[in-house]
Every structure is written in C-alpha cells, then in structure tokens.
C-alpha cells in the first residue's frame, strides 16, 4: 500500500493498493505554460 501525503501539511492525498514493486503511475501532468498564457494571460514565472 502506498500513501501520498502533502509535504507541507501532512494531509493524506491518495492511497494506492498495489502489489510490491509495482511502478508508480502518474495520473495527471499539468501543462503550466498553457495555463499561464491562456488562462491567466501572463508569462510563466520560470522557464521549464
């Protein structure tokens, strides 16, 4: 069992029940450049 916690508050974010050595799956990868330029109307504050 894997528990994913917020590093700041320690809040439990997600729990995965998987067999040992099962790889971690990425559920979501945000497109920060598009979010900043199209939704916020400003440049991304750092270069990715």
C-alpha positions in Angstrom: 0.0 0.0 0.0 1.3 3.5 -0.9 0.2 6.6 0.8 0.7 10.0 -0.8 0.9 12.9 1.6 1.1 16.7 1.3 4.7 17.6 2.2 3.6 20.8 3.9 0.5 19.9 5.9 0.8 16.1 6.0 -2.7 15.7 4.7 -3.4 12.3 3.1 -3.9 12.9 -0.6 -4.3 9.4 -2.1 -3.8 5.7 -1.3 -2.9 3.0 -3.8 -3.2 -0.7 -3.0 -0.8 -2.4 -5.4 1.5 -5.4 -5.3 5.1 -4.9 -4.3 7.5 -3.4 -6.9 4.5 -2.1 -9.0 5.6 1.2 -10.6 4.1 4.5 -9.6 1.6 5.7 -12.2 1.3 9.4 -13.0 -2.4 10.4 -13.0 -2.0 14.0 -14.1 0.7 16.2 -15.7 -0.3 19.8 -15.9 0.6 22.0 -18.8 1.7 25.0 -16.9 2.8 27.1 -19.9 -0.7 26.9 -21.4 -2.4 27.6 -18.1 -0.4 30.7 -17.5 -0.6 32.1 -21.1 -4.2 31.2 -22.0 -6.0 31.2 -18.6 -4.0 33.8 -16.6 -2.9 36.0 -19.5 0.7 36.3 -18.3 4.1 34.7 -18.8 5.2 31.6 -16.9 7.3 33.0 -14.0 10.1 30.3 -14.5 11.4 28.5 -17.5 10.5 24.8 -17.7 
